[in-house]
Amino acid sequence: MIRKLSILDRSRTREGHPAPQALRDTVELARTAEELGYHRFWVSEHHSVPGVAGSAPTVLAAAVAGATHRIRVGTGGVMLPNHQPLVVAEQFGVLESLFPGRIDMGLGRSVGFTGGIRRALGRDTGDADRFEEQLAELLGWLDGTQRAHPEVHARPAEGLRIPAYVLATGEGAGIAARAGLPLVVGDLRARGRVSEIVRAYREEFRPSARAVEPYVVVSGTVAVAATEEEARRILVPEAWALAHSRTRGSFPPLRPAQEIEALEMTPKERELYEGALAGHVHGTEDRVAAELSEVADRTGADELLVTTSTYDRTALLDSYARLARIAGL
């Protein structure tokens, strides 16, 4: 069993509950996570996605940190190609200054997922290919070693120790290894692929001032309930949202599981929906404990970052409480 557990919340909107409520739900979930003994609480960055309210992760991280006392708070992640590294350094410098010793800087290499979003951000798909260069610049702003912009300093960030993490699949894992940074990799539906990425990362890892040895965080959806059926129903709203997005081009707010189960689906929708339900870690406490032990054995992960979203907040909170109990938090 992976004993260090953390949460990434994407501030998913729910039918009948608008985006402002989703953001308040995220802050409230962070308070609960702290009470349950979770190690970190991260928030994400998505732009112009109808079903996701979290578009400004450093702003939301500030709200989360201000509402909690001990839990580490960070981003999962800031999509670095969307931003100037100097501005990212400054933002995390402010966070670390206000909440010293509690801030994590999780960084990803994605850009906006449509051409319209990328144009609005002033970016294009090629910017993702510059992630390694941007990462080096960002780290240079933090430790004062950047030389591309003489006499410019990232205040108040310069000189602060802000842990950095690379969210990665494929090539991103190599970037994390070369930079000597911890790796965050998912998802657990493809455990064989995750294991291969982790193996390659460990083999290529170069010790750095930020990490002397590899550190692996595996991420994925985990649902725990009193019965297998109840745990599966936690997965239903997100699975349907994914199927809907792939057939209709729009990622919708989450709907109640009972509504989705009563829907008439086309064969294609049914195929996508069932596929989106498959492979996640879910079930009773005993079953989930066994599955997570298998994940730990296959990956040697140091930490598990749970990314579960659902319509029923009571079921979600119960799932997180049961997972904490499994891990002995």
C-alpha positions in Angstrom: 0.0 0.0 0.0 1.2 3.5 -0.8 1.1 5.3 2.5 1.5 8.9 1.4 -1.8 10.1 -0.2 -2.6 13.4 -1.8 -5.5 14.9 -3.7 -5.8 16.7 -7.0 -9.1 18.4 -7.4 -10.1 19.8 -10.8 -13.1 21.9 -9.6 -15.6 20.1 -11.7 -18.9 21.8 -12.2 -22.1 19.9 -11.5 -25.5 20.3 -13.1 -27.4 22.8 -11.0 -24.3 24.0 -9.3 -22.5 26.8 -11.2 -18.7 27.3 -11.4 -18.5 29.6 -8.3 -19.9 26.7 -6.2 -17.3 24.3 -7.7 -14.5 26.6 -6.6 -16.0 26.8 -3.1 -16.4 23.0 -3.1 -12.7 22.7 -3.9 -11.7 24.9 -0.9 -14.1 22.9 1.4 -12.6 19.6 0.1 -9.2 20.9 1.0 -10.2 21.5 4.6 -11.6 17.9 4.8 -8.4 16.5 3.2 -6.4 18.2 5.9 -8.6 16.8 8.6 -8.2 13.3 7.1 -4.4 13.5 7.1 -3.8 13.8 3.3 -0.3 15.0 2.5 -1.0 17.5 -0.3 -3.9 19.2 -2.0 -3.4 20.4 -5.6 -5.6 22.3 -8.1 -5.5 22.3 -11.9 -5.5 24.6 -14.9 -8.1 24.3 -17.6 -9.1 27.1 -20.0 -12.6 27.5 -21.6 -13.8 24.0 -20.5 -17.5 24.2 -19.7 -17.3 21.5 -17.0 -14.2 22.8 -15.2 -14.1 26.0 -13.1 -10.3 25.8 -12.2 -8.7 28.2 -14.7 -6.3 30.1 -12.4 -4.5 27.6 -10.3 -2.2 29.9 -8.4 -5.2 32.1 -7.4 -7.1 29.0 -6.3 -4.1 27.6 -4.4 -3.9 30.8 -2.4 -7.5 30.4 -1.4 -6.9 26.8 -0.4 -3.8 27.6 1.6 -5.6 30.5 3.3 -8.4 28.1 4.4 -6.1 25.4 5.7 -3.2 25.2 8.2 -0.9 22.2 7.7 -1.5 20.4 4.4 0.8 21.1 1.5 -0.9 23.1 -1.3 0.1 23.4 -4.9 -0.8 23.0 -8.6 -1.3 19.9 -10.6 -0.4 21.8 -12.6 0.4 25.2 -14.0 0.7 24.6 -17.7 4.0 26.3 -18.3 3.7 26.7 -22.1 0.7 29.0 -21.4 2.8 31.5 -19.3 6.0 33.4 -19.1 8.3 31.7 -16.7 9.1 35.0 -14.9 5.4 35.5 -14.1 5.1 31.9 -12.8 8.1 32.4 -10.6 6.7 35.6 -9.2 3.3 34.0 -8.5 4.9 31.0 -6.6 7.2 33.4 -4.8 4.2 35.3 -3.5 2.5 32.0 -2.4 5.6 30.7 -0.7 6.1 34.0 1.1 2.5 34.0 2.4 2.4 30.3 3.3 6.1 29.3 3.9 7.0 25.7 3.7 3.6 24.6 2.4 3.7 25.4 -1.4 4.4 22.9 -4.2 4.9 24.0 -7.9 3.5 21.3 -10.1 4.2 22.0 -13.8 2.8 20.6 -17.0 3.5 20.9 -20.7 0.0 21.1 -22.2 -1.3 24.1 -24.2 -5.0 25.0 -24.8 -6.8 22.1 -26.3 -8.4 24.0 -29.2 -7.1 26.4 -31.7 -9.4 29.2 -30.4 -8.1 28.8 -26.8 -4.5 28.8 -28.0 -5.0 31.9 -30.0 -6.6 33.6 -27.0 -3.7 32.7 -24.9 -1.2 33.8 -27.5 0.2 30.3 -27.9 0.3 27.5 -30.4 1.0 23.7 -30.3 4.7 24.3 -30.8 5.0 26.0 -27.4 4.7 22.6 -25.7 7.9 21.5 -27.4 9.7 24.3 -25.5 8.7 23.0 -22.1 12.2 21.8 -21.1 13.7 25.2 -22.0 10.9 27.1 -20.1 11.4 24.8 -17.1 15.1 25.6 -17.0 14.4 29.3 -17.2 11.8 29.1 -14.4 14.1 27.2 -12.1 16.8 29.8 -12.9 14.5 32.6 -11.8 14.0 30.8 -8.5 17.7 30.1 -7.7 19.1 33.3 -9.3 21.1 31.6 -12.0 19.2 32.8 -15.1 21.3 35.0 -17.4 19.0 35.6 -20.3 17.7 38.8 -18.8 20.5 40.6 -16.9 19.5 42.8 -14.0 16.0 41.3 -13.9 15.0 39.4 -10.8 11.9 37.3 -9.9 10.9 39.0 -6.6 10.0 37.7 -4.1 10.7 34.3 -5.5 14.5 34.4 -6.0 16.2 32.4 -3.3 13.1 30.7 -2.0 13.0 26.9 -1.8 9.8 26.0 -3.7 9.6 22.2 -4.6 9.0 21.7 -8.3 7.3 18.6 -9.8 6.9 17.7 -13.5 3.5 16.3 -14.6 4.4 14.0 -17.4 3.7 11.2 -19.8 6.2 9.9 -22.3 8.8 12.5 -23.2 7.9 14.6 -20.1 9.3 11.9 -17.9 12.7 12.3 -19.6 12.5 16.0 -18.9 11.9 15.4 -15.2 14.8 12.9 -15.1 17.2 15.3 -16.8 16.2 18.2 -14.5 16.5 16.0 -11.4 12.9 16.7 -10.4 10.1 14.5 -9.0 7.8 12.9 -11.5 4.0 12.9 -11.4 2.5 10.3 -13.8 -0.9 8.8 -14.5 -3.3 7.4 -15.1 -3.7 4.1 -13.3 -6.0 2.6 -16.0 -2.8 2.0 -18.0 -0.6 0.5 -15.2 1.7 -1.3 -17.5 2.5 1.9 -19.4 2.9 3.9 -16.1 5.3 1.3 -14.9 7.4 1.6 -18.0 7.5 5.4 -17.7 8.6 5.2 -14.1 11.3 2.6 -14.9 12.7 4.9 -17.7 12.6 7.9 -15.4 14.5 6.1 -12.6 17.1 4.9 -15.1 17.6 8.4 -16.6 17.4 10.4 -13.4 20.2 12.9 -12.7 20.6 14.0 -9.1 20.2 17.7 -8.6 20.2 20.3 -5.9 16.4 19.9 -5.8 16.3 16.0 -5.6 19.2 13.7 -4.9 17.2 10.6 -5.9 14.1 9.9 -8.0 10.7 10.6 -6.5 7.5 9.2 -8.1 3.9 10.3 -7.6 1.4 8.1 -9.5 -2.1 9.6 -10.1 -5.5 8.3 -10.9 -9.1 7.9 -10.0 -9.9 5.9 -6.8 -13.4 5.3 -5.5 -14.1 3.5 -2.3 -17.6 2.6 -0.9 -19.4 0.0 1.2 -20.2 -2.0 -1.9 -18.7 -2.6 -5.4 -21.9 -1.1 -6.9 -21.8 2.1 -4.9 -18.1 2.6 -5.7 -18.8 2.1 -9.4 -21.6 4.7 -9.3 -19.1 7.3 -8.0 -17.3 6.8 -11.4 -20.5 7.2 -13.5 -20.8 11.0 -13.9 -17.2 11.5 -15.0 -17.4 8.6 -17.4 -20.5 10.0 -19.0 -18.9 13.4 -19.3 -16.0 12.0 -21.1 -18.2 9.9 -23.5 -20.3 13.0 -24.1 -17.3 15.1 -24.9 -16.0 12.6 -27.4 -19.3 12.3 -29.3 -20.6 15.9 -29.1 -17.4 18.0 -28.7 -18.3 19.6 -25.4 -17.2 18.6 -21.9 -20.3 19.0 -19.8 -21.0 19.6 -16.1 -21.4 16.4 -14.1 -24.9 14.8 -13.9 -26.3 12.6 -11.1 -25.5 8.9 -11.6 -29.1 7.8 -11.6 -29.9 10.1 -14.5 -27.1 8.8 -16.5 -27.9 5.2 -15.9 -31.5 5.9 -17.2 -30.2 7.4 -20.5 -30.7 5.8 -23.9 -27.2 5.8 -25.4 -26.1 5.2 -29.0 -23.9 2.2 -29.5 -20.9 4.6 -29.8 -21.8 6.5 -26.6 -22.2 3.2 -24.8 -18.8 2.0 -26.0 -17.1 5.2 -24.9 -19.0 5.3 -21.6 -18.1 1.7 -20.6 -14.5 2.3 -21.7 -14.3 5.4 -19.4 -15.6 3.3 -16.5 -13.0 0.5 -17.0 -9.7 0.2 -15.3 -10.1 2.6 -12.4 -9.2 1.6 -8.8 -12.6 1.1 -7.2 -14.6 -1.1 -4.8 -14.8 -1.9 -1.2 -12.0 -1.1 1.2 -10.5 -4.6 1.0 -10.5 -4.6 -2.8 -9.1 -1.1 -3.1 -6.3 -1.9 -0.6 -5.4 -5.0 -2.6 -5.4 -3.0 -5.9 -3.2 -0.2 -4.5 -0.8 -2.8 -3.1 -0.5 -4.1 -6.6 0.1 -0.6 -7.9 2.8 -0.1 -5.3 4.5 -3.3 -6.2 4.5 -2.6 -9.9 5.6 1.1 -9.8 7.4 1.5 -6.5 5.6 4.8 -6.2 6.4 7.1 -3.3 3.0 8.8 -3.3 -0.5 8.4 -4.7 -2.3 11.5 -6.1 -6.0 10.8 -6.2 -8.0 12.7 -9.0 -11.6 11.5 -8.4 -14.5 13.7 -9.4 -18.2 12.9 -9.1 -21.7 14.6 -8.7 -22.5 13.2 -5.3 -20.3 15.2 -2.8 -21.4 13.0 0.1 -20.2 9.9 -1.7 -17.0 11.6 -2.7 -16.1 12.7 0.9 -17.0 9.2 2.2 -14.7 7.7 -0.5 -11.8 9.9 0.6 -12.4 9.1 4.3 -12.4 5.3 3.5 -9.2 5.7 1.5 -7.5 7.5 4.4 -8.6 4.7 6.7 -7.1 2.1 4.3 -3.8 3.9 4.3 -3.8 4.5 8.1 -3.6 8.3 7.8 
